[in-house]
Amino acid sequence: MLKADGFDKAIVGVGRRCGQPDLLVYDVHECINILIERDGMTEEQAMEYFDFNVVGSWVGESTPIFLYTGEEY
């Protein structure tokens, strides 16, 4: 499984799909908090950075899943 660098504390579990590789699942709200605390970003900066540089990065079939629970909107 591929990991998103620097977001280990945001891992909530493993996702499974029939006949596909297991994928790590990350809590988006926690990822945003990590960027705010670690990198000193504002919430808006963190969300923009996360959407473009993390969620927007396709690295193949093992690309992690990012779970939006509604708190991010």
C-alpha positions as MATLAB code, in Angstrom:
seq = 'MLKADGFDKAIVGVGRRCGQPDLLVYDVHECINILIERDGMTEEQAMEYFDFNVVGSWVGESTPIFLYTGEEY';
ca = [
       0.000    0.000    0.000;
       1.218    3.464   -0.808;
       1.326    6.108    1.902;
       0.819    9.860    1.668;
       4.042   11.322    3.090;
       3.628   13.167    6.365;
       0.038   12.146    7.051;
       0.445    8.953    9.120;
      -1.623   10.386   12.008;
      -4.571   10.814    9.604;
      -4.808    7.115    8.637;
      -8.212    5.739    9.619;
      -7.955    2.275    8.125;
      -7.696    0.143    5.029;
     -10.131    0.118    2.132;
     -10.894   -3.054    0.212;
     -12.424   -3.603   -3.210;
     -13.145   -6.912   -4.869;
     -10.179   -8.026   -6.934;
      -8.241   -4.795   -6.291;
      -5.292   -4.012   -4.009;
      -5.998   -2.815   -0.466;
      -5.685    0.960   -0.048;
      -4.888    3.154    2.931;
      -7.724    5.489    3.898;
      -7.011    8.954    5.299;
      -9.301   11.366    7.168;
      -9.230   14.609    5.161;
     -10.111   16.749    8.194;
      -7.059   15.402   10.028;
      -4.851   15.889    6.950;
      -5.914   19.552    6.826;
      -5.138   19.920   10.544;
      -1.680   18.445    9.989;
      -0.924   21.005    7.288;
      -2.153   23.852    9.506;
      -0.148   22.747   12.545;
       2.979   21.395   10.857;
       3.372   23.895    8.040;
       1.708   26.958    9.532;
      -0.867   27.234    6.748;
      -4.229   28.886    7.117;
      -7.228   26.595    6.723;
      -7.849   27.943    3.225;
      -4.207   27.458    2.202;
      -4.186   23.949    3.647;
      -7.361   22.941    1.803;
      -6.088   24.326   -1.500;
      -2.689   22.675   -1.092;
      -4.256   19.366   -0.058;
      -6.730   19.295   -2.957;
      -4.110   20.085   -5.580;
      -0.969   18.353   -4.274;
      -2.291   15.383   -2.321;
      -5.730   14.376   -3.602;
      -4.747   15.525   -7.088;
      -1.734   13.207   -7.215;
      -2.493    9.947   -8.993;
       0.296    7.431   -8.409;
      -1.373    4.349   -9.835;
      -3.847    1.762   -8.615;
      -2.426    1.898   -5.085;
      -3.156    5.615   -4.659;
      -4.660    6.081   -1.170;
      -8.288    7.008   -0.524;
      -9.140   10.310    1.184;
     -12.324   10.255    3.252;
     -14.426   13.417    3.363;
     -16.802   13.355    6.340;
     -18.443   16.735    5.759;
     -16.278   18.761    8.160;
     -14.058   19.862    5.289;
     -16.716   21.850    3.458;
];
